[in-house]
Amino acid sequence: MREDHLYRPGVGLMVLNKDGHIFMGERMRSSGEFQMPQGGIDEGEEIEAAVFRELYEETGIKNANILTTLDDWLYYDFPDAWRKRLFQGRYKGQRQKWFLLEFVGEESEIDLQADDIQEFSTYKWASIQDVPDMAITFKRDMYYHVCKMFQSFLDDNL
């Protein structure tokens, strides 16, 4: 059993466009490392509120609907070299509740500078099969799981 207090609680967002592709943002100050939008849940914040706050802060997207969520929290550990510098070393990693969202707005709505702290330098829409291999190494196992679970939902419902 994991010690939840050692893992920062957050949300992960798989955002689908009308063509069934997934939003992947290239992390600032990285070379070719992409991720889906994600972020922490503020103290006292409802999880669904965190979903839409993080979505807007990282992508500028306001027009999206939640299609489903994964029941379980998913965990990943920070690499040892990162642990000491992230969150003053308080956390071993993150635990995330994952949501599948449908983007129903226009491409022009996307604004990577919507928030004062910009997460992504650029973005692309990727097939669900390509998403895990685009991610930074320590998140890949979680991304494979998220893609597998949401692909199952998509196969059954769309």
C-alpha positions as CSV (number, residue, x, y, z in Angstrom):
1,M,0.0,0.0,0.0
2,R,1.3,3.4,-0.9
3,E,1.6,6.2,1.6
4,D,-0.7,8.8,0.0
5,H,0.8,11.7,1.9
6,L,4.1,11.1,0.0
7,Y,2.3,11.7,-3.3
8,R,1.0,15.1,-4.4
9,P,-2.6,14.8,-5.4
10,G,-3.5,16.0,-8.9
11,V,-5.5,15.5,-12.0
12,G,-4.5,14.2,-15.4
13,L,-6.5,15.2,-18.6
14,M,-6.7,13.4,-21.8
15,V,-8.3,15.9,-24.2
16,L,-9.8,14.6,-27.4
17,N,-10.5,16.8,-30.4
18,K,-13.3,16.1,-32.9
19,D,-10.9,13.9,-35.0
20,G,-10.3,11.7,-31.9
21,H,-6.7,12.9,-31.4
22,I,-5.2,13.7,-28.1
23,F,-3.7,17.1,-27.0
24,M,0.0,16.8,-26.2
25,G,1.9,19.8,-25.0
26,E,5.7,20.0,-25.3
27,R,7.1,20.8,-21.9
28,M,8.9,24.2,-21.6
29,R,12.6,23.9,-21.5
30,S,12.6,20.3,-22.9
31,S,13.6,18.8,-26.2
32,G,10.8,16.7,-27.5
33,E,9.1,15.7,-24.2
34,F,5.4,16.0,-24.4
35,Q,2.7,15.4,-21.8
36,M,-1.1,15.7,-21.4
37,P,-2.3,18.6,-19.3
38,Q,-2.1,17.8,-15.6
39,G,-1.7,19.6,-12.3
40,G,-2.3,19.7,-8.6
41,I,-5.5,19.9,-6.7
42,D,-5.5,22.9,-4.4
43,E,-6.3,22.6,-0.7
44,G,-10.1,22.3,-0.4
45,E,-10.6,22.4,-4.2
46,E,-13.2,20.0,-5.7
47,I,-11.6,17.6,-8.2
48,E,-13.8,18.6,-11.1
49,A,-13.0,22.3,-10.4
50,A,-9.3,21.4,-10.6
51,V,-9.9,19.7,-13.9
52,F,-11.3,22.8,-15.6
53,R,-8.8,25.2,-13.8
54,E,-5.8,23.1,-15.0
55,L,-7.2,22.7,-18.5
56,Y,-7.6,26.5,-18.8
57,E,-4.3,27.4,-17.2
58,E,-2.3,25.0,-19.4
59,T,-4.2,25.2,-22.7
60,G,-6.6,28.1,-22.7
61,I,-9.4,25.7,-23.4
62,K,-12.8,26.6,-21.8
63,N,-15.0,24.5,-24.1
64,A,-14.7,20.9,-23.0
65,N,-16.9,18.2,-21.5
66,I,-16.0,15.3,-19.2
67,L,-16.7,12.0,-20.9
68,T,-15.5,9.7,-18.1
69,T,-12.9,9.3,-15.4
70,L,-10.8,6.4,-14.2
71,D,-12.0,5.1,-10.8
72,D,-8.5,4.6,-9.3
73,W,-5.8,7.0,-8.5
74,L,-2.7,6.4,-10.6
75,Y,0.8,7.0,-9.1
76,Y,4.2,7.8,-10.4
77,D,7.5,8.5,-8.7
78,F,9.8,11.4,-9.5
79,P,13.3,10.5,-10.6
80,D,15.7,10.7,-7.7
81,A,17.5,13.7,-9.3
82,W,14.2,15.6,-9.4
83,R,12.8,14.7,-5.9
84,K,14.9,17.2,-3.9
85,R,14.1,20.2,-6.1
86,L,10.4,19.6,-6.7
87,F,8.0,20.8,-4.0
88,Q,10.8,21.3,-1.5
89,G,11.3,17.5,-1.5
90,R,7.9,16.9,0.3
91,Y,6.7,14.3,-2.2
92,K,8.0,11.1,-3.6
93,G,5.8,11.5,-6.7
94,Q,2.3,12.3,-7.7
95,R,-1.1,10.5,-7.5
96,Q,-3.5,11.5,-10.2
97,K,-7.2,11.1,-10.9
98,W,-7.5,10.9,-14.7
99,F,-10.3,12.4,-16.9
100,L,-11.2,12.0,-20.5
101,L,-12.5,15.2,-22.0
102,E,-14.0,16.1,-25.3
103,F,-12.8,19.5,-26.7
104,V,-15.8,21.1,-28.3
105,G,-14.3,24.5,-29.0
106,E,-12.4,25.9,-32.0
107,E,-8.6,25.5,-32.4
108,S,-8.2,29.3,-32.1
109,E,-9.3,28.9,-28.5
110,I,-6.1,27.2,-27.5
111,D,-3.7,29.7,-25.8
112,L,-0.6,28.2,-24.2
113,Q,0.0,31.6,-22.5
114,A,-3.5,31.8,-20.8
115,D,-1.8,31.6,-17.4
116,D,1.1,33.6,-15.9
117,I,3.1,30.3,-15.7
118,Q,3.4,28.7,-19.1
119,E,3.6,24.9,-19.1
120,F,4.0,24.2,-22.8
121,S,6.0,25.8,-25.6
122,T,4.0,24.2,-28.3
123,Y,1.4,21.4,-28.8
124,K,0.3,18.8,-31.3
125,W,-2.7,16.4,-31.7
126,A,-1.5,12.8,-31.5
127,S,-3.1,9.4,-32.0
128,I,-3.8,7.5,-28.8
129,Q,-1.2,4.9,-29.9
130,D,1.5,7.5,-30.1
131,V,0.9,9.3,-26.8
132,P,2.9,7.0,-24.4
133,D,6.1,7.1,-26.4
134,M,5.9,10.9,-26.6
135,A,6.0,11.2,-22.8
136,I,9.0,11.7,-20.5
137,T,10.3,8.3,-19.5
138,F,9.1,8.1,-15.9
139,K,5.5,8.8,-16.9
140,R,5.3,6.2,-19.8
141,D,3.9,3.3,-17.8
142,M,1.1,5.5,-16.4
143,Y,0.4,6.8,-19.9
144,Y,0.2,3.3,-21.3
145,H,-2.3,2.4,-18.7
146,V,-4.4,5.6,-19.2
147,C,-4.5,5.1,-22.9
148,K,-5.5,1.5,-22.6
149,M,-8.3,2.3,-20.2
150,F,-9.7,5.3,-22.2
151,Q,-9.3,3.4,-25.5
152,S,-11.6,0.7,-24.0
153,F,-14.2,3.4,-23.1
154,L,-13.9,5.0,-26.6
155,D,-14.4,1.6,-28.3
156,D,-17.5,0.9,-26.2
157,N,-19.1,4.4,-26.4
158,L,-18.1,6.2,-29.6
